[in-house]
Structure formats: structure tokens, C-alpha cells
Amino acid sequence: MTMTTDGRYSIGSDHFPGLSKLVEETGELQQVLGKILGCGTLDHWDGDLTERLIAELGDVRAAIRFFEDKNLDHMQRIKVYRREAAKLAVFNDWHDIGDPPPERGSTS
């Protein structure tokens, strides 16, 4: 079957290139994460999910990087990296003290 599309949002597009790949890759990561949550372990009836988890994390990181590089200017990327660093600090704080109490809420 042949499909025709204008390719908007795909790699090579001139309109948000890589957006569709980013969505696809995050969906594949979600599938693996769902299997881990469903089993409570990396040992799934499909087999050990360790290598699939590693592969999908790498694919998502690549898709994010590609999307940023093609769609954001230098200053916008700096804002993303600063936000990433700040959010990572919050996550590490939560990890160190346990989940935040309701009055602290989450920083979205």
C-alpha cells in the first residue's frame, strides 16, 4: 500500500522537522515503561526489557536533540537546558527527601 503525505513535521520537513519522530519515539518508550509498570519488573513475558529500555531512552534523547537543534535557536536551547537543570535539581531533591508533601506540590 502506498501512502502519500506532505511530510509536515517529519525529519527533512521545513515545518517543525522531527516533531513526528519525537512523538513516535516517546510513544515507544511509553510502551516499554508500561510493560515495566504492568509487571513491576524488567522481567517481562516478552523477555528482559533492559535492552529495550536502554534503546528507547537513547532514541528519545536523540529525537529530542534533533528537534531542539532544528527548531530552536541558540537562546531558546539555553532556556531548555536551564529548565532541564532546574527540574533535575527538583527531582533529585524529591528523591533525597522522598515524594514531596502535598503542600509543596509539584513544579511543572
C-alpha positions in Angstrom: 0.0 0.0 0.0 1.3 3.4 -0.9 0.6 6.4 1.3 1.1 9.9 0.3 1.7 12.7 2.7 3.1 16.2 2.6 5.7 15.2 5.3 5.0 18.1 7.6 6.6 17.6 11.0 8.8 14.7 9.7 12.6 14.7 9.5 13.5 16.7 6.4 10.4 18.9 6.6 10.7 22.6 6.7 7.9 22.8 9.2 8.9 21.6 12.8 11.2 18.9 11.4 11.4 15.9 13.7 8.2 16.5 15.6 6.6 13.4 14.3 9.7 11.3 15.2 9.8 12.8 18.7 6.1 11.7 19.2 6.8 8.3 17.8 9.9 7.7 19.9 8.3 8.9 23.1 5.4 6.5 22.4 7.8 3.6 22.0 9.4 4.5 25.3 5.9 4.7 26.9 5.2 1.2 25.7 8.3 -0.3 27.4 7.6 1.7 30.5 4.0 0.4 30.6 5.3 -3.1 30.4 7.6 -2.5 33.3 4.8 -1.0 35.3 2.5 -3.8 34.4 4.9 -6.4 35.6 6.7 -4.5 38.3 10.0 -5.7 36.9 12.2 -5.7 33.8 11.5 -9.4 33.5 8.5 -9.4 31.2 6.9 -12.3 29.4 8.3 -10.8 26.2 11.7 -11.2 27.8 14.1 -9.0 29.6 13.2 -5.4 28.9 16.6 -3.9 29.9 18.0 -3.6 26.4 14.7 -2.3 25.0 14.6 0.3 27.8 18.1 1.4 27.0 17.4 1.6 23.3 14.2 3.6 23.7 15.8 6.0 26.1 18.6 6.6 23.6 16.1 7.0 20.8 14.1 9.6 22.8 17.2 11.6 23.7 18.2 11.6 20.0 14.8 12.7 18.9 14.7 15.5 21.5 18.2 16.7 20.5 17.3 16.6 16.8 14.1 18.5 17.4 15.8 21.1 19.5 18.7 21.6 17.0 16.4 22.0 14.0 13.6 24.1 15.7 15.1 26.2 18.4 17.7 29.0 18.2 20.7 29.2 20.4 19.0 31.2 23.2 15.9 29.0 23.2 18.1 25.9 23.6 19.9 27.6 26.5 16.5 28.2 28.1 15.7 24.5 27.6 19.0 23.4 29.2 18.5 25.7 32.1 15.0 24.4 32.7 16.3 20.9 32.4 19.0 21.6 35.1 16.5 23.2 37.4 14.0 20.4 37.0 16.6 17.8 37.6 17.6 19.5 40.8 14.0 19.4 42.0 13.7 15.7 41.1 16.9 14.9 43.0 15.6 16.9 46.0 12.4 14.9 45.9 14.4 11.7 45.7 16.6 12.6 48.6 13.6 13.6 50.9 11.0 11.2 49.5 8.0 12.3 47.5 7.1 15.9 48.2 4.3 16.6 50.7 1.1 17.9 49.2 1.7 21.4 50.5 5.0 21.6 48.5 3.2 20.5 45.4 4.9 19.8 42.1 6.8 22.2 39.9 5.5 21.7 36.5 
